[in-house]
């Protein structure tokens, strides 16, 4: 399930010294969270209701918030599960 159109190459910022040789070696490979694993998303109902209520009460159309959770590899090693269990509305300042 390699999707080259959605993959974005990453690079490190320039620095005066490096701990490794920055010259590329070997073939280019893709690294994506869904390349080898089947992702699942699990969200607590309480968290979803809190986020929904906050969005309805907010007067702005766009607002910032945080959804916090844990990422775990399944026991069989075939999938990953992202469990979102907390909502943080953040701060305006």
Z-matrix of the N, CA and C atoms (Angstrom, degrees):
N
C 1 1.442
C 2 1.518 1 110.79
N 3 1.281 2 115.57 1 51.06
C 4 1.462 3 121.84 2 179.43
C 5 1.516 4 108.84 3 -81.10
N 6 1.326 5 117.48 4 121.41
C 7 1.455 6 122.10 5 -178.21
C 8 1.522 7 108.15 6 -118.24
N 9 1.340 8 117.91 7 88.22
C 10 1.461 9 120.16 8 -174.84
C 11 1.526 10 114.08 9 -66.10
N 12 1.336 11 119.00 10 -25.28
C 13 1.462 12 120.87 11 -178.52
C 14 1.518 13 111.54 12 -68.65
N 15 1.318 14 117.92 13 -28.81
C 16 1.457 15 121.44 14 -176.84
C 17 1.528 16 112.38 15 -95.49
N 18 1.304 17 117.66 16 -14.00
C 19 1.457 18 120.10 17 -177.23
C 20 1.517 19 110.32 18 -79.61
N 21 1.310 20 115.87 19 136.34
C 22 1.450 21 121.89 20 -178.27
C 23 1.526 22 107.76 21 -117.45
N 24 1.322 23 118.08 22 125.19
C 25 1.463 24 119.08 23 179.11
C 26 1.533 25 109.86 24 -69.18
N 27 1.326 26 115.92 25 146.20
C 28 1.445 27 118.83 26 177.70
C 29 1.520 28 109.28 27 -112.23
N 30 1.306 29 116.39 28 154.80
C 31 1.457 30 121.18 29 178.99
C 32 1.517 31 108.62 30 -143.56
N 33 1.299 32 115.44 31 158.22
C 34 1.452 33 121.30 32 -179.48
C 35 1.524 34 109.07 33 -94.90
N 36 1.336 35 117.22 34 150.04
C 37 1.460 36 118.95 35 179.31
C 38 1.526 37 111.67 36 -67.10
N 39 1.322 38 116.30 37 153.61
C 40 1.456 39 121.40 38 178.97
C 41 1.530 40 109.84 39 -65.79
N 42 1.310 41 116.17 40 143.18
C 43 1.463 42 120.71 41 177.44
C 44 1.522 43 108.89 42 -145.14
N 45 1.325 44 115.48 43 165.00
C 46 1.464 45 119.96 44 -178.32
C 47 1.516 46 112.23 45 -76.31
N 48 1.318 47 117.96 46 -30.32
C 49 1.465 48 120.08 47 177.98
C 50 1.524 49 109.14 48 -138.50
N 51 1.307 50 115.93 49 150.67
C 52 1.459 51 121.43 50 -179.41
C 53 1.523 52 109.28 51 -131.10
N 54 1.311 53 115.68 52 153.67
C 55 1.457 54 120.78 53 179.15
C 56 1.520 55 112.59 54 -88.53
N 57 1.327 56 117.46 55 -1.58
C 58 1.453 57 121.84 56 179.41
C 59 1.518 58 109.64 57 -143.88
N 60 1.313 59 114.71 58 166.51
C 61 1.457 60 121.31 59 178.19
C 62 1.536 61 107.91 60 -78.51
N 63 1.347 62 119.19 61 119.32
C 64 1.463 63 120.89 62 -175.58
C 65 1.522 64 114.80 63 -77.20
N 66 1.323 65 118.71 64 -1.07
C 67 1.460 66 121.00 65 -179.56
C 68 1.533 67 108.95 66 -71.66
N 69 1.332 68 116.40 67 131.05
C 70 1.463 69 121.39 68 -179.06
C 71 1.521 70 110.67 69 -65.53
N 72 1.335 71 115.79 70 140.03
C 73 1.464 72 121.49 71 178.16
C 74 1.528 73 108.44 72 -130.01
N 75 1.301 74 117.42 73 133.66
C 76 1.456 75 121.38 74 176.23
C 77 1.516 76 113.49 75 82.67
N 78 1.325 77 114.32 76 -172.86
C 79 1.459 78 121.62 77 -178.47
C 80 1.520 79 110.66 78 -80.18
N 81 1.330 80 115.74 79 155.95
C 82 1.456 81 121.98 80 176.30
C 83 1.522 82 108.33 81 -76.15
N 84 1.330 83 116.94 82 134.71
C 85 1.462 84 121.24 83 176.64
C 86 1.523 85 108.71 84 -124.33
N 87 1.308 86 116.47 85 154.05
C 88 1.462 87 121.60 86 178.03
C 89 1.511 88 110.19 87 -94.79
N 90 1.311 89 116.16 88 143.03
C 91 1.456 90 121.88 89 177.30
C 92 1.527 91 107.71 90 -129.96
N 93 1.308 92 116.87 91 107.38
C 94 1.450 93 121.29 92 -178.26
C 95 1.521 94 108.74 93 -139.75
N 96 1.319 95 116.46 94 145.03
C 97 1.463 96 120.87 95 -174.76
C 98 1.527 97 112.38 96 -62.24
N 99 1.331 98 118.58 97 -29.19
C 100 1.461 99 120.69 98 -178.74
C 101 1.530 100 112.81 99 -98.41
N 102 1.310 101 117.66 100 5.96
C 103 1.464 102 119.89 101 -176.69
C 104 1.531 103 111.06 102 -66.31
N 105 1.341 104 117.68 103 -42.81
C 106 1.462 105 121.36 104 -178.54
C 107 1.526 106 112.81 105 -114.99
N 108 1.309 107 117.99 106 -9.08
C 109 1.459 108 120.27 107 -173.60
C 110 1.526 109 111.76 108 -124.08
N 111 1.319 110 115.86 109 153.73
C 112 1.461 111 122.61 110 176.82
C 113 1.533 112 107.64 111 -97.29
N 114 1.340 113 117.98 112 111.56
C 115 1.463 114 119.45 113 -177.46
C 116 1.529 115 112.88 114 -80.38
N 117 1.344 116 115.74 115 145.58
C 118 1.462 117 122.83 116 174.01
C 119 1.517 118 107.83 117 -131.37
N 120 1.299 119 116.76 118 143.04
C 121 1.455 120 122.37 119 178.02
C 122 1.516 121 108.39 120 -116.17
N 123 1.333 122 115.71 121 127.26
C 124 1.454 123 121.80 122 178.12
C 125 1.522 124 107.45 123 -124.90
N 126 1.345 125 116.44 124 130.99
C 127 1.461 126 119.56 125 -177.67
C 128 1.519 127 109.36 126 -133.46
N 129 1.335 128 115.58 127 134.79
C 130 1.455 129 120.69 128 178.45
C 131 1.531 130 109.16 129 -67.87
N 132 1.318 131 117.25 130 139.49
C 133 1.469 132 121.43 131 -179.09
C 134 1.528 133 110.71 132 -62.30
N 135 1.314 134 116.95 133 -39.12
C 136 1.463 135 121.42 134 179.78
C 137 1.537 136 110.83 135 -60.22
N 138 1.322 137 116.64 136 -41.51
C 139 1.466 138 121.92 137 179.45
C 140 1.520 139 110.72 138 -65.31
N 141 1.312 140 116.64 139 -43.70
C 142 1.457 141 121.39 140 179.58
C 143 1.531 142 111.39 141 -63.72
N 144 1.337 143 116.95 142 -42.63
C 145 1.459 144 120.70 143 178.61
C 146 1.529 145 111.63 144 -64.66
N 147 1.325 146 117.41 145 -39.42
C 148 1.460 147 121.57 146 178.59
C 149 1.525 148 110.62 147 -63.67
N 150 1.323 149 116.91 148 -45.75
C 151 1.467 150 121.67 149 179.56
C 152 1.534 151 110.19 150 -63.68
N 153 1.317 152 117.02 151 -41.17
C 154 1.465 153 121.26 152 179.58
C 155 1.532 154 110.70 153 -64.04
N 156 1.343 155 116.42 154 -45.28
C 157 1.461 156 120.36 155 179.59
C 158 1.525 157 111.05 156 -62.46
N 159 1.337 158 116.34 157 -41.38
C 160 1.457 159 120.64 158 179.11
C 161 1.542 160 110.73 159 -63.59
N 162 1.315 161 116.71 160 -40.74
C 163 1.464 162 120.84 161 179.50
C 164 1.530 163 111.20 162 -66.39
N 165 1.325 164 117.17 163 -39.09
C 166 1.467 165 120.49 164 179.47
C 167 1.529 166 111.81 165 -68.12
N 168 1.344 167 117.08 166 -35.27
C 169 1.462 168 121.02 167 -178.13
C 170 1.526 169 112.52 168 -80.82
N 171 1.321 170 116.88 169 -19.45
C 172 1.456 171 120.53 170 -177.65
C 173 1.524 172 109.31 171 -73.49
N 174 1.323 173 116.17 172 134.05
C 175 1.463 174 120.59 173 -178.25
C 176 1.522 175 112.81 174 -79.97
N 177 1.326 176 116.88 175 -25.08
C 178 1.466 177 120.19 176 179.72
C 179 1.523 178 110.26 177 -80.15
N 180 1.323 179 115.63 178 152.86
C 181 1.467 180 118.95 179 176.13
C 182 1.529 181 110.62 180 -75.43
N 183 1.344 182 116.24 181 -36.59
C 184 1.458 183 121.09 182 178.35
C 185 1.525 184 109.42 183 -112.41
N 186 1.308 185 117.17 184 134.51
C 187 1.453 186 120.98 185 176.04
C 188 1.524 187 108.71 186 -147.69
N 189 1.316 188 115.68 187 161.19
C 190 1.468 189 121.19 188 -179.03
C 191 1.523 190 109.79 189 -103.81
N 192 1.317 191 115.31 190 145.58
C 193 1.462 192 121.01 191 175.36
C 194 1.531 193 107.91 192 -157.40
N 195 1.319 194 116.12 193 172.88
C 196 1.454 195 121.75 194 178.88
C 197 1.521 196 109.20 195 -124.66
N 198 1.299 197 116.29 196 136.81
C 199 1.453 198 122.59 197 169.59
C 200 1.520 199 105.98 198 -112.80
N 201 1.325 200 116.86 199 120.73
C 202 1.459 201 121.62 200 -174.43
C 203 1.518 202 110.25 201 -110.15
N 204 1.311 203 115.97 202 144.01
C 205 1.452 204 119.54 203 -179.90
C 206 1.512 205 112.13 204 -168.55
N 207 1.317 206 115.11 205 -162.97
C 208 1.460 207 121.42 206 -178.71
C 209 1.523 208 109.83 207 -126.38
N 210 1.313 209 114.98 208 150.47
C 211 1.460 210 122.48 209 177.21
C 212 1.521 211 107.41 210 -117.05
N 213 1.317 212 116.76 211 125.38
C 214 1.463 213 120.66 212 -176.88
C 215 1.520 214 110.59 213 -136.21
N 216 1.324 215 115.81 214 145.97
C 217 1.464 216 121.81 215 174.57
C 218 1.524 217 107.63 216 -85.84
N 219 1.323 218 117.11 217 134.15
C 220 1.462 219 121.41 218 -179.82
C 221 1.523 220 110.96 219 -62.75
N 222 1.336 221 115.87 220 159.57
C 223 1.466 222 121.24 221 -177.58
C 224 1.528 223 112.85 222 -59.31
N 225 1.323 224 116.87 223 -35.71
C 226 1.464 225 119.86 224 -179.34
C 227 1.525 226 112.64 225 -79.64
N 228 1.342 227 117.22 226 -7.31
C 229 1.453 228 121.40 227 178.39
C 230 1.520 229 114.01 228 77.32
N 231 1.313 230 117.47 229 3.44
C 232 1.460 231 121.45 230 -176.51
C 233 1.520 232 113.52 231 -92.65
N 234 1.310 233 118.22 232 -17.30
C 235 1.458 234 120.36 233 -175.74
C 236 1.514 235 112.20 234 -141.43
N 237 1.312 236 114.96 235 169.39
C 238 1.458 237 121.39 236 174.12
C 239 1.522 238 108.14 237 -127.52
N 240 1.324 239 115.45 238 149.14
C 241 1.451 240 120.64 239 -179.79
C 242 1.519 241 109.26 240 -125.67
N 243 1.315 242 116.18 241 125.85
C 244 1.456 243 122.57 242 174.08
C 245 1.516 244 106.70 243 -102.06
N 246 1.333 245 116.50 244 114.24
C 247 1.453 246 122.21 245 -179.51
C 248 1.517 247 108.77 246 -106.95
N 249 1.323 248 116.79 247 113.26
C 250 1.460 249 122.03 248 179.42
C 251 1.517 250 107.59 249 -97.07
N 252 1.347 251 115.76 250 120.54
C 253 1.452 252 119.09 251 -175.32
C 254 1.532 253 114.66 252 -128.61
N 255 1.333 254 117.79 253 -0.09
C 256 1.455 255 119.29 254 179.02
C 257 1.531 256 111.20 255 -140.27
N 258 1.323 257 115.07 256 148.34
C 259 1.450 258 122.39 257 177.86
C 260 1.520 259 108.06 258 -122.42
N 261 1.329 260 116.13 259 131.34
C 262 1.450 261 121.35 260 177.08
C 263 1.525 262 107.34 261 -127.71
N 264 1.350 263 118.03 262 116.08
C 265 1.452 264 120.00 263 -177.83
C 266 1.528 265 113.35 264 -70.30
N 267 1.330 266 118.76 265 -12.60
C 268 1.446 267 121.21 266 -179.86
C 269 1.517 268 111.79 267 77.24
N 270 1.316 269 115.89 268 -168.52
C 271 1.452 270 121.16 269 -179.09
C 272 1.512 271 109.63 270 -126.10
N 273 1.291 272 115.86 271 150.50
C 274 1.464 273 121.45 272 178.83
C 275 1.522 274 110.96 273 -72.39
N 276 1.334 275 117.48 274 -32.77
C 277 1.474 276 122.14 275 -176.34
C 278 1.502 277 109.33 276 -91.37
